[in-house]
Amino acid sequence: MQDSRISLNMKIATGIMATMILIVMLFCSYYIASESGHKCIDNTGENCPICACIKQCKSVIHHISDGMVTIVAIILPIIFFILTELPDIDQSQEQTLISQKIRLNI
């Protein structure tokens, strides 16, 4: 009972975190797309608050995507190894007359 409650809480927390990351990435992408054609106060863009926000959004997206690449690069080989090394569930079960529901009346 306790293990299933912890597992359920972990699934909920994981779902919330994944949703939050997705929302942050979508809002950052939207902000970059909507403000990409703005006119800077000075042409250098050093004192422009919009350019500073765009730079920050690009940094957030870059850091999130780097983390995702690292996670995928580490986890995918592990999952592949586990799936290739585990025996098939259907083949591991021994077929008996009872499991096949064969009647033994003679």
C-alpha positions in Angstrom: 0.0 0.0 0.0 2.8 2.4 1.0 4.8 1.7 -2.2 1.9 2.3 -4.5 1.2 5.7 -2.7 4.9 6.7 -3.2 4.8 5.6 -6.8 1.6 7.6 -7.4 3.1 10.7 -5.8 6.3 10.3 -7.9 4.2 10.0 -11.1 2.2 13.1 -10.1 5.4 15.1 -9.3 7.0 14.0 -12.6 4.0 15.0 -14.6 3.8 18.4 -12.9 7.6 19.0 -13.6 7.3 17.9 -17.2 4.3 20.2 -17.7 6.1 23.1 -16.2 9.2 22.6 -18.4 7.0 22.4 -21.4 5.1 25.6 -20.5 8.4 27.5 -19.9 9.8 26.4 -23.2 6.6 27.3 -25.1 6.3 30.7 -23.4 10.0 31.5 -24.1 9.6 30.4 -27.8 6.5 32.5 -28.1 8.2 35.6 -26.6 11.2 35.2 -28.9 8.9 34.8 -32.0 6.7 37.7 -31.0 9.5 40.2 -30.2 12.0 39.2 -32.9 11.2 42.1 -35.2 11.3 44.9 -32.6 13.3 48.1 -33.1 16.0 48.7 -30.5 16.4 52.0 -28.8 20.0 52.0 -29.9 21.3 49.8 -32.7 23.7 47.9 -30.4 21.0 46.3 -28.3 23.1 46.6 -25.1 20.6 48.8 -23.2 17.4 47.4 -24.8 15.2 45.5 -22.2 13.5 43.5 -24.9 16.9 42.3 -26.3 17.9 41.3 -22.7 14.6 39.3 -22.3 15.2 37.6 -25.6 18.7 36.7 -24.6 17.5 35.3 -21.3 14.8 33.2 -23.1 17.4 31.8 -25.5 19.6 30.9 -22.5 16.7 29.1 -20.8 15.8 27.1 -23.9 19.5 26.3 -24.5 19.9 25.0 -20.9 16.7 23.0 -21.0 17.6 21.4 -24.4 21.2 20.6 -23.2 19.7 18.8 -20.2 17.3 16.9 -22.3 20.0 15.7 -24.7 22.1 14.5 -21.7 19.2 12.7 -20.2 18.3 11.0 -23.5 21.9 10.1 -24.2 22.2 8.4 -20.8 18.8 6.8 -20.4 18.1 5.5 -23.9 21.1 3.1 -23.9 20.0 1.8 -20.5 16.5 1.2 -21.6 17.7 -0.5 -24.8 20.0 -2.7 -22.8 17.2 -3.6 -20.3 14.7 -4.4 -23.1 17.2 -6.6 -25.1 18.4 -8.5 -22.1 15.0 -9.3 -20.5 13.5 -12.5 -21.7 10.1 -12.4 -23.4 7.3 -12.7 -20.9 5.4 -15.1 -23.2 8.5 -17.4 -23.6 9.4 -17.4 -19.9 6.1 -18.9 -18.8 6.1 -22.6 -19.0 3.1 -24.0 -20.8 1.3 -26.7 -18.8 -1.9 -28.6 -19.4 -3.6 -26.6 -16.7 -2.5 -23.2 -18.2 -3.8 -24.4 -21.5 -7.0 -25.5 -19.9 -6.9 -29.0 -21.3 -9.2 -31.5 -19.7 -7.6 -34.7 -18.6 -10.6 -37.0 -18.5 -9.8 -40.4 -19.9 
